[in-house]
Amino acid sequence: MLDSILSRLAREEGQALVEYALIISLIAIVTVSVLSLIGTNLVDIFNGAAGSL
């Protein structure tokens, strides 16, 4: 029984899954932050271009 518990603790599949989830969430947070900052600047640029037409 102790061997069964130790083999379950030695598995790394769950750990890798958690690491991938953390990386994906970090990428999502950075992407949303960058797009929100750039998005307001793009709206201003498009409005300026539309106003000059």
mmCIF entry with sequence, helices, sheets and N, C-alpha, C, O atoms, coordinates in Angstrom:
data_MODEL
# 
_entry.id   MODEL 
# 
_entity.id                         1 
_entity.type                       polymer 
_entity.pdbx_number_of_molecules   1 
# 
_entity_poly.entity_id                      1 
_entity_poly.type                           'polypeptide(L)' 
_entity_poly.nstd_linkage                   no 
_entity_poly.nstd_monomer                   no 
_entity_poly.pdbx_seq_one_letter_code       MLDSILSRLAREEGQALVEYALIISLIAIVTVSVLSLIGTNLVDIFNGAAGSL 
_entity_poly.pdbx_seq_one_letter_code_can   MLDSILSRLAREEGQALVEYALIISLIAIVTVSVLSLIGTNLVDIFNGAAGSL 
_entity_poly.pdbx_strand_id                 A 
# 
loop_
_entity_poly_seq.entity_id 
_entity_poly_seq.num 
_entity_poly_seq.mon_id 
_entity_poly_seq.hetero 
1 1  MET n 
1 2  LEU n 
1 3  ASP n 
1 4  SER n 
1 5  ILE n 
1 6  LEU n 
1 7  SER n 
1 8  ARG n 
1 9  LEU n 
1 10 ALA n 
1 11 ARG n 
1 12 GLU n 
1 13 GLU n 
1 14 GLY n 
1 15 GLN n 
1 16 ALA n 
1 17 LEU n 
1 18 VAL n 
1 19 GLU n 
1 20 TYR n 
1 21 ALA n 
1 22 LEU n 
1 23 ILE n 
1 24 ILE n 
1 25 SER n 
1 26 LEU n 
1 27 ILE n 
1 28 ALA n 
1 29 ILE n 
1 30 VAL n 
1 31 THR n 
1 32 VAL n 
1 33 SER n 
1 34 VAL n 
1 35 LEU n 
1 36 SER n 
1 37 LEU n 
1 38 ILE n 
1 39 GLY n 
1 40 THR n 
1 41 ASN n 
1 42 LEU n 
1 43 VAL n 
1 44 ASP n 
1 45 ILE n 
1 46 PHE n 
1 47 ASN n 
1 48 GLY n 
1 49 ALA n 
1 50 ALA n 
1 51 GLY n 
1 52 SER n 
1 53 LEU n 
# 
_struct_asym.id          A 
_struct_asym.entity_id   1 
# 
loop_
_struct_conf.conf_type_id 
_struct_conf.id 
_struct_conf.pdbx_PDB_helix_id 
_struct_conf.beg_label_comp_id 
_struct_conf.beg_label_asym_id 
_struct_conf.beg_label_seq_id 
_struct_conf.pdbx_beg_PDB_ins_code 
_struct_conf.end_label_comp_id 
_struct_conf.end_label_asym_id 
_struct_conf.end_label_seq_id 
_struct_conf.pdbx_end_PDB_ins_code 
_struct_conf.beg_auth_comp_id 
_struct_conf.beg_auth_asym_id 
_struct_conf.beg_auth_seq_id 
_struct_conf.end_auth_comp_id 
_struct_conf.end_auth_asym_id 
_struct_conf.end_auth_seq_id 
_struct_conf.pdbx_PDB_helix_class 
_struct_conf.details 
_struct_conf.pdbx_PDB_helix_length 
HELX_P HELX_P1 AA1 LEU A 2  ? ALA A 10 ? LEU A 2  ALA A 10 1 ? 9  
HELX_P HELX_P2 AA2 GLU A 13 ? SER A 52 ? GLU A 13 SER A 52 1 ? 40 
# 
_struct_conf_type.id          HELX_P 
_struct_conf_type.criteria    ? 
_struct_conf_type.reference   ? 
# 
loop_
_atom_site.group_PDB 
_atom_site.id 
_atom_site.type_symbol 
_atom_site.label_atom_id 
_atom_site.label_alt_id 
_atom_site.label_comp_id 
_atom_site.label_asym_id 
_atom_site.label_entity_id 
_atom_site.label_seq_id 
_atom_site.pdbx_PDB_ins_code 
_atom_site.Cartn_x 
_atom_site.Cartn_y 
_atom_site.Cartn_z 
_atom_site.occupancy 
_atom_site.B_iso_or_equiv 
_atom_site.pdbx_formal_charge 
_atom_site.auth_seq_id 
_atom_site.auth_comp_id 
_atom_site.auth_asym_id 
_atom_site.auth_atom_id 
_atom_site.pdbx_PDB_model_num 
ATOM 1   N N  . MET A 1 1  ? 0.827   -1.196 0.000   1.00 0.00 ? 1  MET A N  1 
ATOM 2   C CA . MET A 1 1  ? 0.000   0.000  0.000   1.00 0.00 ? 1  MET A CA 1 
ATOM 3   C C  . MET A 1 1  ? 0.869   1.258  0.000   1.00 0.00 ? 1  MET A C  1 
ATOM 4   O O  . MET A 1 1  ? 0.551   2.248  -0.659  1.00 0.00 ? 1  MET A O  1 
ATOM 5   N N  . LEU A 1 2  ? 1.943   1.202  0.732   1.00 0.00 ? 2  LEU A N  1 
ATOM 6   C CA . LEU A 1 2  ? 2.854   2.348  0.781   1.00 0.00 ? 2  LEU A CA 1 
ATOM 7   C C  . LEU A 1 2  ? 3.480   2.590  -0.590  1.00 0.00 ? 2  LEU A C  1 
ATOM 8   O O  . LEU A 1 2  ? 3.699   3.735  -0.986  1.00 0.00 ? 2  LEU A O  1 
ATOM 9   N N  . ASP A 1 3  ? 3.765   1.514  -1.306  1.00 0.00 ? 3  ASP A N  1 
ATOM 10  C CA . ASP A 1 3  ? 4.318   1.653  -2.659  1.00 0.00 ? 3  ASP A CA 1 
ATOM 11  C C  . ASP A 1 3  ? 3.329   2.331  -3.596  1.00 0.00 ? 3  ASP A C  1 
ATOM 12  O O  . ASP A 1 3  ? 3.718   3.134  -4.444  1.00 0.00 ? 3  ASP A O  1 
ATOM 13  N N  . SER A 1 4  ? 2.063   2.010  -3.442  1.00 0.00 ? 4  SER A N  1 
ATOM 14  C CA . SER A 1 4  ? 1.027   2.628  -4.271  1.00 0.00 ? 4  SER A CA 1 
ATOM 15  C C  . SER A 1 4  ? 0.943   4.124  -4.013  1.00 0.00 ? 4  SER A C  1 
ATOM 16  O O  . SER A 1 4  ? 0.813   4.911  -4.951  1.00 0.00 ? 4  SER A O  1 
ATOM 17  N N  . ILE A 1 5  ? 1.016   4.516  -2.760  1.00 0.00 ? 5  ILE A N  1 
ATOM 18  C CA . ILE A 1 5  ? 0.959   5.944  -2.408  1.00 0.00 ? 5  ILE A CA 1 
ATOM 19  C C  . ILE A 1 5  ? 2.195   6.668  -2.915  1.00 0.00 ? 5  ILE A C  1 
ATOM 20  O O  . ILE A 1 5  ? 2.094   7.779  -3.435  1.00 0.00 ? 5  ILE A O  1 
ATOM 21  N N  . LEU A 1 6  ? 3.357   6.052  -2.769  1.00 0.00 ? 6  LEU A N  1 
ATOM 22  C CA . LEU A 1 6  ? 4.591   6.684  -3.232  1.00 0.00 ? 6  LEU A CA 1 
ATOM 23  C C  . LEU A 1 6  ? 4.622   6.815  -4.752  1.00 0.00 ? 6  LEU A C  1 
ATOM 24  O O  . LEU A 1 6  ? 5.133   7.803  -5.280  1.00 0.00 ? 6  LEU A O  1 
ATOM 25  N N  . SER A 1 7  ? 4.082   5.831  -5.452  1.00 0.00 ? 7  SER A N  1 
ATOM 26  C CA . SER A 1 7  ? 4.062   5.933  -6.916  1.00 0.00 ? 7  SER A CA 1 
ATOM 27  C C  . SER A 1 7  ? 3.107   7.033  -7.369  1.00 0.00 ? 7  SER A C  1 
ATOM 28  O O  . SER A 1 7  ? 3.371   7.711  -8.362  1.00 0.00 ? 7  SER A O  1 
ATOM 29  N N  . ARG A 1 8  ? 2.017   7.212  -6.661  1.00 0.00 ? 8  ARG A N  1 
ATOM 30  C CA . ARG A 1 8  ? 1.092   8.309  -7.011  1.00 0.00 ? 8  ARG A CA 1 
ATOM 31  C C  . ARG A 1 8  ? 1.736   9.673  -6.745  1.00 0.00 ? 8  ARG A C  1 
ATOM 32  O O  . ARG A 1 8  ? 1.535   10.616 -7.511  1.00 0.00 ? 8  ARG A O  1 
ATOM 33  N N  . LEU A 1 9  ? 2.500   9.775  -5.672  1.00 0.00 ? 9  LEU A N  1 
ATOM 34  C CA . LEU A 1 9  ? 3.162   11.041 -5.370  1.00 0.00 ? 9  LEU A CA 1 
ATOM 35  C C  . LEU A 1 9  ? 4.299   11.342 -6.339  1.00 0.00 ? 9  LEU A C  1 
ATOM 36  O O  . LEU A 1 9  ? 4.651   12.504 -6.543  1.00 0.00 ? 9  LEU A O  1 
ATOM 37  N N  . ALA A 1 10 ? 4.873   10.306 -6.935  1.00 0.00 ? 10 ALA A N  1 
ATOM 38  C CA . ALA A 1 10 ? 5.990   10.494 -7.852  1.00 0.00 ? 10 ALA A CA 1 
ATOM 39  C C  . ALA A 1 10 ? 5.535   10.900 -9.249  1.00 0.00 ? 10 ALA A C  1 
ATOM 40  O O  . ALA A 1 10 ? 6.355   11.367 -10.040 1.00 0.00 ? 10 ALA A O  1 
ATOM 41  N N  . ARG A 1 11 ? 4.265   10.739 -9.573  1.00 0.00 ? 11 ARG A N  1 
ATOM 42  C CA . ARG A 1 11 ? 3.768   11.106 -10.899 1.00 0.00 ? 11 ARG A CA 1 
ATOM 43  C C  . ARG A 1 11 ? 3.868   12.609 -11.093 1.00 0.00 ? 11 ARG A C  1 
ATOM 44  O O  . ARG A 1 11 ? 3.682   13.391 -10.161 1.00 0.00 ? 11 ARG A O  1 
ATOM 45  N N  . GLU A 1 12 ? 4.163   12.988 -12.319 1.00 0.00 ? 12 GLU A N  1 
ATOM 46  C CA . GLU A 1 12 ? 4.328   14.412 -12.616 1.00 0.00 ? 12 GLU A CA 1 
ATOM 47  C C  . GLU A 1 12 ? 3.331   14.919 -13.648 1.00 0.00 ? 12 GLU A C  1 
ATOM 48  O O  . GLU A 1 12 ? 3.429   16.070 -14.073 1.00 0.00 ? 12 GLU A O  1 
ATOM 49  N N  . GLU A 1 13 ? 2.377   14.094 -14.061 1.00 0.00 ? 13 GLU A N  1 
ATOM 50  C CA . GLU A 1 13 ? 1.422   14.547 -15.068 1.00 0.00 ? 13 GLU A CA 1 
ATOM 51  C C  . GLU A 1 13 ? 0.588   15.711 -14.561 1.00 0.00 ? 13 GLU A C  1 
ATOM 52  O O  . GLU A 1 13 ? 0.383   16.692 -15.277 1.00 0.00 ? 13 GLU A O  1 
ATOM 53  N N  . GLY A 1 14 ? 0.110   15.608 -13.340 1.00 0.00 ? 14 GLY A N  1 
ATOM 54  C CA . GLY A 1 14 ? -0.698  16.679 -12.766 1.00 0.00 ? 14 GLY A CA 1 
ATOM 55  C C  . GLY A 1 14 ? 0.091   17.960 -12.600 1.00 0.00 ? 14 GLY A C  1 
ATOM 56  O O  . GLY A 1 14 ? -0.425  19.058 -12.812 1.00 0.00 ? 14 GLY A O  1 
ATOM 57  N N  . GLN A 1 15 ? 1.347   17.807 -12.218 1.00 0.00 ? 15 GLN A N  1 
ATOM 58  C CA . GLN A 1 15 ? 2.199   18.974 -12.041 1.00 0.00 ? 15 GLN A CA 1 
ATOM 59  C C  . GLN A 1 15 ? 2.407   19.689 -13.376 1.00 0.00 ? 15 GLN A C  1 
ATOM 60  O O  . GLN A 1 15 ? 2.356   20.918 -13.430 1.00 0.00 ? 15 GLN A O  1 
ATOM 61  N N  . ALA A 1 16 ? 2.636   18.949 -14.435 1.00 0.00 ? 16 ALA A N  1 
ATOM 62  C CA . ALA A 1 16 ? 2.830   19.548 -15.748 1.00 0.00 ? 16 ALA A CA 1 
ATOM 63  C C  . ALA A 1 16 ? 1.551   20.250 -16.203 1.00 0.00 ? 16 ALA A C  1 
ATOM 64  O O  . ALA A 1 16 ? 1.608   21.324 -16.802 1.00 0.00 ? 16 ALA A O  1 
ATOM 65  N N  . LEU A 1 17 ? 0.413   19.648 -15.920 1.00 0.00 ? 17 LEU A N  1 
ATOM 66  C CA . LEU A 1 17 ? -0.856  20.252 -16.303 1.00 0.00 ? 17 LEU A CA 1 
ATOM 67  C C  . LEU A 1 17 ? -1.066  21.585 -15.594 1.00 0.00 ? 17 LEU A C  1 
ATOM 68  O O  . LEU A 1 17 ? -1.533  22.549 -16.200 1.00 0.00 ? 17 LEU A O  1 
ATOM 69  N N  . VAL A 1 18 ? -0.722  21.636 -14.324 1.00 0.00 ? 18 VAL A N  1 
ATOM 70  C CA . VAL A 1 18 ? -0.850  22.884 -13.569 1.00 0.00 ? 18 VAL A CA 1 
ATOM 71  C C  . VAL A 1 18 ? 0.111   23.932 -14.111 1.00 0.00 ? 18 VAL A C  1 
ATOM 72  O O  . VAL A 1 18 ? -0.245  25.105 -14.217 1.00 0.00 ? 18 VAL A O  1 
ATOM 73  N N  . GLU A 1 19 ? 1.314   23.521 -14.452 1.00 0.00 ? 19 GLU A N  1 
ATOM 74  C CA . GLU A 1 19 ? 2.277   24.482 -15.001 1.00 0.00 ? 19 GLU A CA 1 
ATOM 75  C C  . GLU A 1 19 ? 1.790   25.048 -16.332 1.00 0.00 ? 19 GLU A C  1 
ATOM 76  O O  . GLU A 1 19 ? 1.908   26.248 -16.578 1.00 0.00 ? 19 GLU A O  1 
ATOM 77  N N  . TYR A 1 20 ? 1.245   24.191 -17.190 1.00 0.00 ? 20 TYR A N  1 
ATOM 78  C CA . TYR A 1 20 ? 0.708   24.674 -18.460 1.00 0.00 ? 20 TYR A CA 1 
ATOM 79  C C  . TYR A 1 20 ? -0.465  25.624 -18.237 1.00 0.00 ? 20 TYR A C  1 
ATOM 80  O O  . TYR A 1 20 ? -0.592  26.623 -18.945 1.00 0.00 ? 20 TYR A O  1 
ATOM 81  N N  . ALA A 1 21 ? -1.306  25.331 -17.278 1.00 0.00 ? 21 ALA A N  1 
ATOM 82  C CA . ALA A 1 21 ? -2.441  26.208 -16.978 1.00 0.00 ? 21 ALA A CA 1 
ATOM 83  C C  . ALA A 1 21 ? -1.954  27.569 -16.477 1.00 0.00 ? 21 ALA A C  1 
ATOM 84  O O  . ALA A 1 21 ? -2.516  28.602 -16.842 1.00 0.00 ? 21 ALA A O  1 
ATOM 85  N N  . LEU A 1 22 ? -0.923  27.573 -15.653 1.00 0.00 ? 22 LEU A N  1 
ATOM 86  C CA . LEU A 1 22 ? -0.379  28.846 -15.167 1.00 0.00 ? 22 LEU A CA 1 
ATOM 87  C C  . LEU A 1 22 ? 0.241   29.656 -16.300 1.00 0.00 ? 22 LEU A C  1 
ATOM 88  O O  . LEU A 1 22 ? 0.076   30.875 -16.355 1.00 0.00 ? 22 LEU A O  1 
ATOM 89  N N  . ILE A 1 23 ? 0.948   28.990 -17.195 1.00 0.00 ? 23 ILE A N  1 
ATOM 90  C CA . ILE A 1 23 ? 1.550   29.699 -18.326 1.00 0.00 ? 23 ILE A CA 1 
ATOM 91  C C  . ILE A 1 23 ? 0.470   30.283 -19.230 1.00 0.00 ? 23 ILE A C  1 
ATOM 92  O O  . ILE A 1 23 ? 0.580   31.430 -19.661 1.00 0.00 ? 23 ILE A O  1 
ATOM 93  N N  . ILE A 1 24 ? -0.557  29.516 -19.516 1.00 0.00 ? 24 ILE A N  1 
ATOM 94  C CA . ILE A 1 24 ? -1.639  30.000 -20.384 1.00 0.00 ? 24 ILE A CA 1 
ATOM 95  C C  . ILE A 1 24 ? -2.374  31.161 -19.736 1.00 0.00 ? 24 ILE A C  1 
ATOM 96  O O  . ILE A 1 24 ? -2.733  32.121 -20.417 1.00 0.00 ? 24 ILE A O  1 
ATOM 97  N N  . SER A 1 25 ? -2.603  31.089 -18.425 1.00 0.00 ? 25 SER A N  1 
ATOM 98  C CA . SER A 1 25 ? -3.288  32.196 -17.752 1.00 0.00 ? 25 SER A CA 1 
ATOM 99  C C  . SER A 1 25 ? -2.419  33.444 -17.733 1.00 0.00 ? 25 SER A C  1 
ATOM 100 O O  . SER A 1 25 ? -2.936  34.553 -17.868 1.00 0.00 ? 25 SER A O  1 
ATOM 101 N N  . LEU A 1 26 ? -1.117  33.288 -17.570 1.00 0.00 ? 26 LEU A N  1 
ATOM 102 C CA . LEU A 1 26 ? -0.220  34.446 -17.603 1.00 0.00 ? 26 LEU A CA 1 
ATOM 103 C C  . LEU A 1 26 ? -0.216  35.081 -18.989 1.00 0.00 ? 26 LEU A C  1 
ATOM 104 O O  . LEU A 1 26 ? -0.245  36.306 -19.108 1.00 0.00 ? 26 LEU A O  1 
ATOM 105 N N  . ILE A 1 27 ? -0.181  34.265 -20.033 1.00 0.00 ? 27 ILE A N  1 
ATOM 106 C CA . ILE A 1 27 ? -0.228  34.790 -21.394 1.00 0.00 ? 27 ILE A CA 1 
ATOM 107 C C  . ILE A 1 27 ? -1.541  35.509 -21.648 1.00 0.00 ? 27 ILE A C  1 
ATOM 108 O O  . ILE A 1 27 ? -1.558  36.551 -22.303 1.00 0.00 ? 27 ILE A O  1 
ATOM 109 N N  . ALA A 1 28 ? -2.639  34.969 -21.139 1.00 0.00 ? 28 ALA A N  1 
ATOM 110 C CA . ALA A 1 28 ? -3.944  35.607 -21.321 1.00 0.00 ? 28 ALA A CA 1 
ATOM 111 C C  . ALA A 1 28 ? -4.002  36.956 -20.617 1.00 0.00 ? 28 ALA A C  1 
ATOM 112 O O  . ALA A 1 28 ? -4.527  37.923 -21.170 1.00 0.00 ? 28 ALA A O  1 
ATOM 113 N N  . ILE A 1 29 ? -3.468  37.027 -19.407 1.00 0.00 ? 29 ILE A N  1 
ATOM 114 C CA . ILE A 1 29 ? -3.478  38.291 -18.660 1.00 0.00 ? 29 ILE A CA 1 
ATOM 115 C C  . ILE A 1 29 ? -2.639  39.341 -19.371 1.00 0.00 ? 29 ILE A C  1 
ATOM 116 O O  . ILE A 1 29 ? -3.056  40.493 -19.491 1.00 0.00 ? 29 ILE A O  1 
ATOM 117 N N  . VAL A 1 30 ? -1.461  38.953 -19.843 1.00 0.00 ? 30 VAL A N  1 
ATOM 118 C CA . VAL A 1 30 ? -0.591  39.902 -20.547 1.00 0.00 ? 30 VAL A CA 1 
ATOM 119 C C  . VAL A 1 30 ? -1.244  40.354 -21.846 1.00 0.00 ? 30 VAL A C  1 
ATOM 120 O O  . VAL A 1 30 ? -1.185  41.535 -22.189 1.00 0.00 ? 30 VAL A O  1 
ATOM 121 N N  . THR A 1 31 ? -1.862  39.434 -22.569 1.00 0.00 ? 31 THR A N  1 
ATOM 122 C CA . THR A 1 31 ? -2.514  39.779 -23.829 1.00 0.00 ? 31 THR A CA 1 
ATOM 123 C C  . THR A 1 31 ? -3.661  40.753 -23.622 1.00 0.00 ? 31 THR A C  1 
ATOM 124 O O  . THR A 1 31 ? -3.791  41.728 -24.363 1.00 0.00 ? 31 THR A O  1 
ATOM 125 N N  . VAL A 1 32 ? -4.484  40.499 -22.633 1.00 0.00 ? 32 VAL A N  1 
ATOM 126 C CA . VAL A 1 32 ? -5.606  41.401 -22.354 1.00 0.00 ? 32 VAL A CA 1 
ATOM 127 C C  . VAL A 1 32 ? -5.093  42.767 -21.930 1.00 0.00 ? 32 VAL A C  1 
ATOM 128 O O  . VAL A 1 32 ? -5.651  43.786 -22.337 1.00 0.00 ? 32 VAL A O  1 
ATOM 129 N N  . SER A 1 33 ? -4.049  42.810 -21.127 1.00 0.00 ? 33 SER A N  1 
ATOM 130 C CA . SER A 1 33 ? -3.484  44.092 -20.683 1.00 0.00 ? 33 SER A CA 1 
ATOM 131 C C  . SER A 1 33 ? -2.932  44.887 -21.854 1.00 0.00 ? 33 SER A C  1 
ATOM 132 O O  . SER A 1 33 ? -3.195  46.083 -21.976 1.00 0.00 ? 33 SER A O  1 
ATOM 133 N N  . VAL A 1 34 ? -2.170  44.230 -22.713 1.00 0.00 ? 34 VAL A N  1 
ATOM 134 C CA . VAL A 1 34 ? -1.576  44.922 -23.854 1.00 0.00 ? 34 VAL A CA 1 
ATOM 135 C C  . VAL A 1 34 ? -2.652  45.397 -24.817 1.00 0.00 ? 34 VAL A C  1 
ATOM 136 O O  . VAL A 1 34 ? -2.590  46.520 -25.316 1.00 0.00 ? 34 VAL A O  1 
ATOM 137 N N  . LEU A 1 35 ? -3.632  44.553 -25.079 1.00 0.00 ? 35 LEU A N  1 
ATOM 138 C CA . LEU A 1 35 ? -4.698  44.952 -26.001 1.00 0.00 ? 35 LEU A CA 1 
ATOM 139 C C  . LEU A 1 35 ? -5.535  46.092 -25.443 1.00 0.00 ? 35 LEU A C  1 
ATOM 140 O O  . LEU A 1 35 ? -6.000  46.941 -26.205 1.00 0.00 ? 35 LEU A O  1 
ATOM 141 N N  . SER A 1 36 ? -5.735  46.131 -24.144 1.00 0.00 ? 36 SER A N  1 
ATOM 142 C CA . SER A 1 36 ? -6.503  47.236 -23.578 1.00 0.00 ? 36 SER A CA 1 
ATOM 143 C C  . SER A 1 36 ? -5.715  48.542 -23.656 1.00 0.00 ? 36 SER A C  1 
ATOM 144 O O  . SER A 1 36 ? -6.301  49.604 -23.867 1.00 0.00 ? 36 SER A O  1 
ATOM 145 N N  . LEU A 1 37 ? -4.402  48.474 -23.489 1.00 0.00 ? 37 LEU A N  1 
ATOM 146 C CA . LEU A 1 37 ? -3.588  49.690 -23.612 1.00 0.00 ? 37 LEU A CA 1 
ATOM 147 C C  . LEU A 1 37 ? -3.481  50.147 -25.062 1.00 0.00 ? 37 LEU A C  1 
ATOM 148 O O  . LEU A 1 37 ? -3.609  51.335 -25.354 1.00 0.00 ? 37 LEU A O  1 
ATOM 149 N N  . ILE A 1 38 ? -3.250  49.214 -25.955 1.00 0.00 ? 38 ILE A N  1 
ATOM 150 C CA . ILE A 1 38 ? -3.110  49.563 -27.368 1.00 0.00 ? 38 ILE A CA 1 
ATOM 151 C C  . ILE A 1 38 ? -4.465  49.926 -27.964 1.00 0.00 ? 38 ILE A C  1 
ATOM 152 O O  . ILE A 1 38 ? -4.546  50.777 -28.850 1.00 0.00 ? 38 ILE A O  1 
ATOM 153 N N  . GLY A 1 39 ? -5.523  49.287 -27.485 1.00 0.00 ? 39 GLY A N  1 
ATOM 154 C CA . GLY A 1 39 ? -6.852  49.526 -28.034 1.00 0.00 ? 39 GLY A CA 1 
ATOM 155 C C  . GLY A 1 39 ? -7.290  50.968 -27.919 1.00 0.00 ? 39 GLY A C  1 
ATOM 156 O O  . GLY A 1 39 ? -7.881  51.512 -28.853 1.00 0.00 ? 39 GLY A O  1 
ATOM 157 N N  . THR A 1 40 ? -7.012  51.598 -26.789 1.00 0.00 ? 40 THR A N  1 
ATOM 158 C CA . THR A 1 40 ? -7.410  52.998 -26.627 1.00 0.00 ? 40 THR A CA 1 
ATOM 159 C C  . THR A 1 40 ? -6.605  53.889 -27.557 1.00 0.00 ? 40 THR A C  1 
ATOM 160 O O  . THR A 1 40 ? -7.137  54.871 -28.075 1.00 0.00 ? 40 THR A O  1 
ATOM 161 N N  . ASN A 1 41 ? -5.346  53.574 -27.778 1.00 0.00 ? 41 ASN A N  1 
ATOM 162 C CA . ASN A 1 41 ? -4.535  54.363 -28.708 1.00 0.00 ? 41 ASN A CA 1 
ATOM 163 C C  . ASN A 1 41 ? -5.001  54.167 -30.139 1.00 0.00 ? 41 ASN A C  1 
ATOM 164 O O  . ASN A 1 41 ? -5.012  55.121 -30.917 1.00 0.00 ? 41 ASN A O  1 
ATOM 165 N N  . LEU A 1 42 ? -5.386  52.953 -30.500 1.00 0.00 ? 42 LEU A N  1 
ATOM 166 C CA . LEU A 1 42 ? -5.867  52.706 -31.853 1.00 0.00 ? 42 LEU A CA 1 
ATOM 167 C C  . LEU A 1 42 ? -7.177  53.429 -32.130 1.00 0.00 ? 42 LEU A C  1 
ATOM 168 O O  . LEU A 1 42 ? -7.396  53.917 -33.238 1.00 0.00 ? 42 LEU A O  1 
ATOM 169 N N  . VAL A 1 43 ? -8.041  53.499 -31.139 1.00 0.00 ? 43 VAL A N  1 
ATOM 170 C CA . VAL A 1 43 ? -9.300  54.220 -31.310 1.00 0.00 ? 43 VAL A CA 1 
ATOM 171 C C  . VAL A 1 43 ? -9.014  55.697 -31.565 1.00 0.00 ? 43 VAL A C  1 
ATOM 172 O O  . VAL A 1 43 ? -9.648  56.309 -32.426 1.00 0.00 ? 43 VAL A O  1 
ATOM 173 N N  . ASP A 1 44 ? -8.083  56.266 -30.840 1.00 0.00 ? 44 ASP A N  1 
ATOM 174 C CA . ASP A 1 44 ? -7.724  57.663 -31.056 1.00 0.00 ? 44 ASP A CA 1 
ATOM 175 C C  . ASP A 1 44 ? -7.137  57.883 -32.461 1.00 0.00 ? 44 ASP A C  1 
ATOM 176 O O  . ASP A 1 44 ? -7.448  58.875 -33.120 1.00 0.00 ? 44 ASP A O  1 
ATOM 177 N N  . ILE A 1 45 ? -6.300  56.963 -32.903 1.00 0.00 ? 45 ILE A N  1 
ATOM 178 C CA . ILE A 1 45 ? -5.701  57.079 -34.233 1.00 0.00 ? 45 ILE A CA 1 
ATOM 179 C C  . ILE A 1 45 ? -6.760  56.988 -35.317 1.00 0.00 ? 45 ILE A C  1 
ATOM 180 O O  . ILE A 1 45 ? -6.761  57.784 -36.256 1.00 0.00 ? 45 ILE A O  1 
ATOM 181 N N  . PHE A 1 46 ? -7.671  56.010 -35.190 1.00 0.00 ? 46 PHE A N  1 
ATOM 182 C CA . PHE A 1 46 ? -8.734  55.860 -36.175 1.00 0.00 ? 46 PHE A CA 1 
ATOM 183 C C  . PHE A 1 46 ? -9.673  57.057 -36.168 1.00 0.00 ? 46 PHE A C  1 
ATOM 184 O O  . PHE A 1 46 ? -10.113 57.500 -37.228 1.00 0.00 ? 46 PHE A O  1 
ATOM 185 N N  . ASN A 1 47 ? -9.980  57.579 -35.008 1.00 0.00 ? 47 ASN A N  1 
ATOM 186 C CA . ASN A 1 47 ? -10.841 58.761 -34.936 1.00 0.00 ? 47 ASN A CA 1 
ATOM 187 C C  . ASN A 1 47 ? -10.166 59.976 -35.570 1.00 0.00 ? 47 ASN A C  1 
ATOM 188 O O  . ASN A 1 47 ? -10.824 60.771 -36.242 1.00 0.00 ? 47 ASN A O  1 
ATOM 189 N N  . GLY A 1 48 ? -8.873  60.120 -35.363 1.00 0.00 ? 48 GLY A N  1 
ATOM 190 C CA . GLY A 1 48 ? -8.137  61.221 -35.981 1.00 0.00 ? 48 GLY A CA 1 
ATOM 191 C C  . GLY A 1 48 ? -8.100  61.088 -37.487 1.00 0.00 ? 48 GLY A C  1 
ATOM 192 O O  . GLY A 1 48 ? -8.249  62.076 -38.206 1.00 0.00 ? 48 GLY A O  1 
ATOM 193 N N  . ALA A 1 49 ? -7.902  59.865 -37.971 1.00 0.00 ? 49 ALA A N  1 
ATOM 194 C CA . ALA A 1 49 ? -7.875  59.644 -39.411 1.00 0.00 ? 49 ALA A CA 1 
ATOM 195 C C  . ALA A 1 49 ? -9.255  59.879 -40.013 1.00 0.00 ? 49 ALA A C  1 
ATOM 196 O O  . ALA A 1 49 ? -9.365  60.455 -41.095 1.00 0.00 ? 49 ALA A O  1 
ATOM 197 N N  . ALA A 1 50 ? -10.294 59.448 -39.335 1.00 0.00 ? 50 ALA A N  1 
ATOM 198 C CA . ALA A 1 50 ? -11.650 59.652 -39.841 1.00 0.00 ? 50 ALA A CA 1 
ATOM 199 C C  . ALA A 1 50 ? -12.011 61.136 -39.819 1.00 0.00 ? 50 ALA A C  1 
ATOM 200 O O  . ALA A 1 50 ? -12.723 61.612 -40.703 1.00 0.00 ? 50 ALA A O  1 
ATOM 201 N N  . GLY A 1 51 ? -11.531 61.858 -38.831 1.00 0.00 ? 51 GLY A N  1 
ATOM 202 C CA . GLY A 1 51 ? -11.823 63.280 -38.758 1.00 0.00 ? 51 GLY A CA 1 
ATOM 203 C C  . GLY A 1 51 ? -11.110 64.061 -39.845 1.00 0.00 ? 51 GLY A C  1 
ATOM 204 O O  . GLY A 1 51 ? -11.624 65.074 -40.321 1.00 0.00 ? 51 GLY A O  1 
ATOM 205 N N  . SER A 1 52 ? -9.939  63.603 -40.243 1.00 0.00 ? 52 SER A N  1 
ATOM 206 C CA . SER A 1 52 ? -9.196  64.329 -41.279 1.00 0.00 ? 52 SER A CA 1 
ATOM 207 C C  . SER A 1 52 ? -9.737  64.039 -42.682 1.00 0.00 ? 52 SER A C  1 
ATOM 208 O O  . SER A 1 52 ? -9.433  64.767 -43.627 1.00 0.00 ? 52 SER A O  1 
ATOM 209 N N  . LEU A 1 53 ? -10.539 62.975 -42.820 1.00 0.00 ? 53 LEU A N  1 
ATOM 210 C CA . LEU A 1 53 ? -11.127 62.693 -44.131 1.00 0.00 ? 53 LEU A CA 1 
ATOM 211 C C  . LEU A 1 53 ? -12.273 63.634 -44.355 1.00 0.00 ? 53 LEU A C  1 
ATOM 212 O O  . LEU A 1 53 ? -12.922 63.580 -45.400 1.00 0.00 ? 53 LEU A O  1 
# 
